[in-house]
């Protein structure tokens, strides 16, 4: 196999919709590998016993989340014209994946994942709570100084403060759903995201102590340094 | 009815691995139902990751969907959490492609591969809202059919299926769907019994309700009889006389599955004639795909899927007459793309080691081979055709080529086995281990997997009892005591799932009540050791007044009517008995590509005009 050094780094922007929101991070890597191979993109490979293509995701997308703002860096062993390669990649997208853009970035630029700071989300929540009640609960939550929660990480309980990870919250409004007595609410969130620990929108919903029927989370923006 | 996205979305947030239940994978086919006339749900009675690895269903999916008027979609068994969520939300079982409820299909086609999936079949029918018992199904319900190796003795499942298809499905699935379509458009569209009678005229189609079984007072079968003269007396499995083209646009799963690679079938059937092996008997005759055919298929599949690995599928890969040319060809044509080759089922010789070495790119993971039995005497009984020299030379070649880990497959409880054979097995394992230590280093590891032998229908051992569990335990103890050296690891199959498999594989129609009762009591996913509850099966047997020992511990008489006697696999009962007698005497029957042993396959298909002399491996 031709391995060789990477000569170009391609930054690809894409959206995730149904049914690909159910894909795990690991599976998403494999999906891209196969897509790029079908599109005959000349990927650069890692060295070692099990060479694999050099792909770097900016931030893993949790299972169940939609996204309009995903980023992936692909390292190439041969130089390509991004405008020429974009339609080839698009022709190989399974349902639920839409490639927005592909552009060349400096090979020496830092790894996106290390620079990640925040992410923005649009959250739809279906609940029996009326808009005033929902808004009140959200305001009360934001007034708290600390929201201590525990997560299990590698088998160990870890305590963290959720409140400090919520950087901004806006309640957009609610409207009656077709289901009797259920309201569909929308909120926008900016939360910490990156190697220092991420906040997750559904954790915030769990803290509301409101009856929640179901919710839908879409990541709308990644913010890095 | 199509399941709305939002109904599904609500429950998928709360289940493990939701990717199992959504479809949309690359190369999956979504047709407009207004433009198709007959629909088939291809059902695999286990989870997505297992079902998606099945090549047979992938072949049928491809063939049916090539026809404009037909559609095939997929469905797998929901895991416990999804089952509970679906029942709570009153969501019926649906197909992955268009999310149609299973009751919307004309036909639900299961593959029966393994006895331990039988309760899942019932669970899936129940989740679909289809009556479990074929006789209770109304005219508008789908036909529930099955194919796969389990249908060579489908009797324990006879009550739940409208019909079974014997043998290879490529031709008969299209014939069936055409006949069903014609019937739907005809004057008797709602006459379900009439349709079944019509379908029973298609060669290879077995409609169990058209046969009556009578029993002797001792429980053995007195007679199996067609209900009238129109119904075929005997059946013969279907075959594809030459291998049809390999599907080259397989679905690329989005989540990891068991065999997550491209697959090309290079050969069907096996000429080795191992006497314990059901596959070796039921997949006759042997047919090869040409090297050129394999290489072209590999190129196309890689281009269409983006896989970086291709598995060459067959019962004995190194027996293909052009295997070297195939492996070299793939490495030359696809090496640039980093495509690796995997070769399951290598035979035991140094040629296989060379072959395995040629496909190992850098790292040497485990080298696997299957002596099956520990002593030469017992290997001759089962017609393994491998000497101790072959075994040691293979191990030596593997160690010399750089492998540190060897995995050995054995069986325990083979016919005529004594403790002495187990001491011999242990000695062989020790010799292989010390060979490794001498040729390699301290890192050498030998793992030994010991399965309890289960006698299967249509093999020379179909008349024999399953070994007694107390003997299994004693021999396992001997093996452990005799292999307490260095890095030798021994593992075995679980007795509790072994006896269920043994009971069902040679069972009769009366066991249908037991399968149904076990399912009602909560039995599911028997193939998963964490799910398996033998007590449910014991209770189901008690309540049905049946005793498993009748099915598993009994030596059957030569002329006993076996539940599968009318279901012809092409190999005759006389041949099987002859092979059984050879086994008892320890006589070998060499590879039948060189010397025909008269198994019956040529005669069976000569009459049907299906023999293709220059393709079949028969001499």
Interface residues (C-beta under 8 A of the other chain):
Chain A: X1 X2 X18 X19 X20 X22 X23 X24 X26 X27 X30 X31 X33 X34 X35 X36 X37 X38 X45 X49 X50 X51 X63 X64 X92 X94 X95 X96 X213 X214 X215 X216
Chain B: X5 X9 X10 X12 X13 X18 X19 X21 X22 X23 X24 X25 X26 X252 X254 X255 X256 X260 X302 X303 X304 X305 X306 X307 X308 X335 X336 X337 X338 X362 X363
